[in-house]
């Protein structure tokens, strides 16, 4: 796979994770009543909590935007997305394992996050690895980002 193709594939992977993250954020912000029960929340406080999660999703996705724009030039953002995604899937897995069996809706919601964040981590890791090969082809020669656009 040539450098242009690897960069394109990496951007597709990052873009898909970003799109799903932002879609979730928008849904949580605009229709919190649809998601309250999955977190065993009700009423105005439940809606506010779901909307707060939506705001957090928006904040957390800033590095994903920079990684998408240029995963080589913005390498630190690429690393940040990997770390953030790993924290998500690890933390959610621990959280899910500690939930009592009587909270089926909550467990199901957390399980969906584990699956999504796990898939997102794999996609971002793939994007990281294939763009890493671009930067390490010739360590003595700096990569010109314009060559890879």
HELIX and SHEET records of a PDB file:
HELIX    1   1 UNK A    3  UNK A   30  1                                  28    
HELIX    2   2 UNK A   32  UNK A   34  5                                   3    
HELIX    3   3 UNK A   36  UNK A   39  5                                   4    
HELIX    4   4 UNK A   43  UNK A   60  1                                  18    
HELIX    5   5 UNK A   62  UNK A   69  1                                   8    
HELIX    6   6 UNK A   75  UNK A   98  1                                  24    
HELIX    7   7 UNK A  104  UNK A  136  1                                  33    
HELIX    8   8 UNK A  145  UNK A  148  5                                   4    
END                                                                             
